[in-house]
Amino acid sequence: MNKTILALAAATALLSSVAHAEVATYAFDPAHTYVTFEIGHFGTSTNRGRFDKKEGTAQLDKAGKTGKVDVTIDVTSINTGFDAFNKHLQSADLFDAAKYPTIKFVGDKFTFNGDKVSQISGNLTLLGKTQPVTLKANQFNCYVNPMVKRETCGGDFETTIDRTQFGMAYGIDWGFPKDVRLVIQVEGIKQ
């Protein structure tokens, strides 16, 4: 009988020492999620715009320090504040929204600094081409949202992409830069 009790105690100790994965799913809050871009304009100013329609989810295992994020951006919702520029950005010269109506980012390599997400690596699909991208967190936090009474996690992430790697070369011959800065502000509510 002592061997049985000893075996149960050992099994209990072993099980309690193993970290159990607790994967939580978060749906992006459209009121606190923005995708913006910036590109230089002849070395004098910076053109900026945003995508008004985007959706996504994230899965986060804080104990296991893993996760996955899936973001879909509606290219037809591009908004620079100037209709003629929006239409040109959606044209075949640039985003070709008629042929490629969405941009997608899927990230599954999370890096943590302590208990905070510091970067997410994955793949960005734009104009039908997929390239690896790493989003670096400028800040990240989780809190209990007082409005919905659920945990909310998010942060400000950014990366710089070479648009020519996706086949977007419009204006390169005129001196437009190939580098585009993407900024993603996101908050997801635990489901």
One Martini backbone bead per residue (centre of mass of N, CA, C, O) as a GRO file, in nm:
protein
  191
    1MET     BB    1   0.055   0.064  -0.019
    2ASN     BB    2   0.299   0.261  -0.011
    3LYS     BB    3   0.357   0.239  -0.316
    4THR     BB    4   0.093   0.368  -0.410
    5ILE     BB    5   0.125   0.638  -0.266
    6LEU     BB    6   0.400   0.706  -0.389
    7ALA     BB    7   0.306   0.700  -0.686
    8LEU     BB    8   0.087   0.920  -0.658
    9ALA     BB    9   0.274   1.144  -0.556
   10ALA     BB   10   0.462   1.143  -0.803
   11ALA     BB   11   0.245   1.200  -1.017
   12THR     BB   12   0.145   1.466  -0.896
   13ALA     BB   13   0.416   1.615  -0.908
   14LEU     BB   14   0.457   1.589  -1.211
   15LEU     BB   15   0.192   1.726  -1.305
   16SER     BB   16   0.242   2.001  -1.148
   17SER     BB   17   0.522   2.065  -1.311
   18VAL     BB   18   0.352   2.080  -1.559
   19ALA     BB   19   0.280   2.288  -1.806
   20HIS     BB   20  -0.021   2.406  -1.899
   21ALA     BB   21  -0.187   2.468  -2.171
   22GLU     BB   22  -0.337   2.804  -2.233
   23VAL     BB   23  -0.542   2.870  -2.485
   24ALA     BB   24  -0.630   3.183  -2.616
   25THR     BB   25  -0.893   3.367  -2.767
   26TYR     BB   26  -0.885   3.659  -2.990
   27ALA     BB   27  -1.081   3.928  -3.090
   28PHE     BB   28  -1.088   4.186  -3.279
   29ASP     BB   29  -1.115   4.530  -3.214
   30PRO     BB   30  -1.227   4.773  -3.428
   31ALA     BB   31  -1.189   5.025  -3.223
   32HIS     BB   32  -0.859   4.908  -3.167
   33THR     BB   33  -0.794   4.867  -3.488
   34TYR     BB   34  -0.502   4.947  -3.693
   35VAL     BB   35  -0.398   5.006  -4.039
   36THR     BB   36  -0.089   5.145  -4.146
   37PHE     BB   37   0.089   5.367  -4.379
   38GLU     BB   38   0.431   5.455  -4.503
   39ILE     BB   39   0.563   5.692  -4.756
   40GLY     BB   40   0.767   5.847  -4.938
   41HIS     BB   41   0.785   6.192  -5.105
   42PHE     BB   42   1.051   6.305  -5.261
   43GLY     BB   43   1.189   6.382  -4.973
   44THR     BB   44   0.950   6.576  -4.824
   45SER     BB   45   0.732   6.356  -4.748
   46THR     BB   46   0.447   6.167  -4.608
   47ASN     BB   47   0.261   5.907  -4.694
   48ARG     BB   48  -0.072   5.829  -4.572
   49GLY     BB   49  -0.259   5.537  -4.450
   50ARG     BB   50  -0.560   5.329  -4.437
   51PHE     BB   51  -0.751   5.052  -4.315
   52ASP     BB   52  -1.087   5.018  -4.228
   53LYS     BB   53  -1.082   4.704  -4.302
   54LYS     BB   54  -1.059   4.454  -4.045
   55GLU     BB   55  -0.952   4.119  -3.939
   56GLY     BB   56  -0.918   3.900  -3.639
   57THR     BB   57  -0.698   3.664  -3.471
   58ALA     BB   58  -0.582   3.527  -3.154
   59GLN     BB   59  -0.340   3.311  -3.010
   60LEU     BB   60  -0.261   3.253  -2.654
   61ASP     BB   61   0.029   3.123  -2.469
   62LYS     BB   62   0.177   3.234  -2.195
   63ALA     BB   63   0.320   2.988  -2.069
   64GLY     BB   64   0.435   2.877  -2.360
   65LYS     BB   65   0.510   3.109  -2.553
   66THR     BB   66   0.265   3.121  -2.768
   67GLY     BB   67   0.124   3.165  -3.112
   68LYS     BB   68  -0.146   3.316  -3.317
   69VAL     BB   69  -0.203   3.506  -3.621
   70ASP     BB   70  -0.496   3.653  -3.807
   71VAL     BB   71  -0.498   3.879  -4.087
   72THR     BB   72  -0.748   4.083  -4.258
   73ILE     BB   73  -0.738   4.305  -4.543
   74ASP     BB   74  -0.921   4.560  -4.699
   75VAL     BB   75  -0.833   4.726  -4.985
   76THR     BB   76  -1.106   4.892  -5.043
   77SER     BB   77  -1.052   5.061  -4.752
   78ILE     BB   78  -0.878   5.272  -4.838
   79ASN     BB   79  -0.741   5.572  -4.650
   80THR     BB   80  -0.623   5.921  -4.711
   81GLY     BB   81  -0.853   6.160  -4.761
   82PHE     BB   82  -0.831   6.100  -5.089
   83ASP     BB   83  -1.003   5.978  -5.348
   84ALA     BB   84  -0.799   5.976  -5.585
   85PHE     BB   85  -0.579   5.823  -5.427
   86ASN     BB   86  -0.740   5.575  -5.354
   87LYS     BB   87  -0.791   5.483  -5.649
   88HIS     BB   88  -0.492   5.454  -5.726
   89LEU     BB   89  -0.415   5.245  -5.508
   90GLN     BB   90  -0.640   5.034  -5.626
   91SER     BB   91  -0.496   5.000  -5.868
   92ALA     BB   92  -0.278   4.829  -6.082
   93ASP     BB   93  -0.027   5.000  -5.994
   94LEU     BB   94  -0.066   4.875  -5.700
   95PHE     BB   95  -0.301   4.688  -5.529
   96ASP     BB   96  -0.517   4.558  -5.707
   97ALA     BB   97  -0.821   4.516  -5.587
   98ALA     BB   98  -0.971   4.347  -5.806
   99LYS     BB   99  -0.760   4.098  -5.778
  100TYR     BB  100  -0.658   4.193  -5.464
  101PRO     BB  101  -0.871   4.243  -5.190
  102THR     BB  102  -0.638   4.119  -5.001
  103ILE     BB  103  -0.459   4.111  -4.696
  104LYS     BB  104  -0.219   3.886  -4.532
  105PHE     BB  105  -0.153   3.775  -4.188
  106VAL     BB  106   0.062   3.505  -4.063
  107GLY     BB  107   0.144   3.424  -3.723
  108ASP     BB  108   0.373   3.167  -3.532
  109LYS     BB  109   0.621   3.350  -3.407
  110PHE     BB  110   0.682   3.405  -3.078
  111THR     BB  111   0.821   3.671  -2.884
  112PHE     BB  112   0.956   3.714  -2.558
  113ASN     BB  113   0.957   3.957  -2.278
  114GLY     BB  114   0.881   3.772  -2.062
  115ASP     BB  115   0.524   3.843  -2.066
  116LYS     BB  116   0.588   3.985  -2.343
  117VAL     BB  117   0.533   4.069  -2.654
  118SER     BB  118   0.793   4.151  -2.908
  119GLN     BB  119   0.728   3.939  -3.149
  120ILE     BB  120   0.611   3.859  -3.495
  121SER     BB  121   0.629   3.584  -3.710
  122GLY     BB  122   0.567   3.557  -4.075
  123ASN     BB  123   0.316   3.601  -4.334
  124LEU     BB  124   0.285   3.806  -4.625
  125THR     BB  125   0.002   3.885  -4.837
  126LEU     BB  126   0.065   4.045  -5.158
  127LEU     BB  127  -0.027   4.026  -5.471
  128GLY     BB  128   0.006   3.698  -5.439
  129LYS     BB  129   0.249   3.737  -5.240
  130THR     BB  130   0.487   3.570  -5.022
  131GLN     BB  131   0.638   3.697  -4.716
  132PRO     BB  132   0.850   3.749  -4.474
  133VAL     BB  133   0.757   3.877  -4.140
  134THR     BB  134   0.831   4.120  -3.875
  135LEU     BB  135   0.670   4.213  -3.580
  136LYS     BB  136   0.724   4.485  -3.372
  137ALA     BB  137   0.699   4.572  -3.040
  138ASN     BB  138   0.640   4.868  -2.861
  139GLN     BB  139   0.383   4.734  -2.721
  140PHE     BB  140   0.243   4.529  -2.444
  141ASN     BB  141  -0.088   4.413  -2.320
  142CYS     BB  142  -0.293   4.310  -2.040
  143TYR     BB  143  -0.651   4.343  -1.961
  144VAL     BB  144  -0.938   4.445  -1.799
  145ASN     BB  145  -1.220   4.527  -1.953
  146PRO     BB  146  -1.463   4.747  -1.835
  147MET     BB  147  -1.682   4.710  -2.064
  148VAL     BB  148  -1.665   4.367  -2.107
  149LYS     BB  149  -1.524   4.193  -1.875
  150ARG     BB  150  -1.248   4.123  -2.035
  151GLU     BB  151  -0.981   4.015  -2.168
  152THR     BB  152  -0.718   4.228  -2.306
  153CYS     BB  153  -0.501   4.223  -2.594
  154GLY     BB  154  -0.208   4.429  -2.694
  155GLY     BB  155  -0.060   4.652  -2.955
  156ASP     BB  156   0.229   4.792  -3.108
  157PHE     BB  157   0.313   4.737  -3.449
  158GLU     BB  158   0.609   4.689  -3.670
  159THR     BB  159   0.718   4.739  -4.018
  160THR     BB  160   0.938   4.688  -4.304
  161ILE     BB  161   0.885   4.692  -4.651
  162ASP     BB  162   0.946   4.560  -4.974
  163ARG     BB  163   0.737   4.613  -5.236
  164THR     BB  164   0.895   4.467  -5.473
  165GLN     BB  165   0.858   4.171  -5.355
  166PHE     BB  166   0.534   4.202  -5.452
  167GLY     BB  167   0.529   4.384  -5.733
  168MET     BB  168   0.558   4.699  -5.632
  169ALA     BB  169   0.694   4.949  -5.872
  170TYR     BB  170   0.566   5.208  -5.858
  171GLY     BB  171   0.787   5.493  -5.900
  172ILE     BB  172   1.086   5.406  -5.892
  173ASP     BB  173   1.192   5.572  -6.146
  174TRP     BB  174   1.116   5.854  -5.980
  175GLY     BB  175   1.203   5.788  -5.653
  176PHE     BB  176   1.043   5.603  -5.507
  177PRO     BB  177   1.024   5.417  -5.249
  178LYS     BB  178   1.027   5.075  -5.139
  179ASP     BB  179   0.974   5.151  -4.852
  180VAL     BB  180   0.732   5.035  -4.604
  181ARG     BB  181   0.544   5.137  -4.333
  182LEU     BB  182   0.399   4.933  -4.083
  183VAL     BB  183   0.107   4.983  -3.868
  184ILE     BB  184  -0.016   4.795  -3.577
  185GLN     BB  185  -0.309   4.834  -3.402
  186VAL     BB  186  -0.404   4.608  -3.129
  187GLU     BB  187  -0.713   4.453  -3.002
  188GLY     BB  188  -0.812   4.169  -2.801
  189ILE     BB  189  -1.088   3.966  -2.716
  190LYS     BB  190  -1.176   3.737  -2.510
  191GLN     BB  191  -1.364   3.424  -2.578
   0.00000   0.00000   0.00000
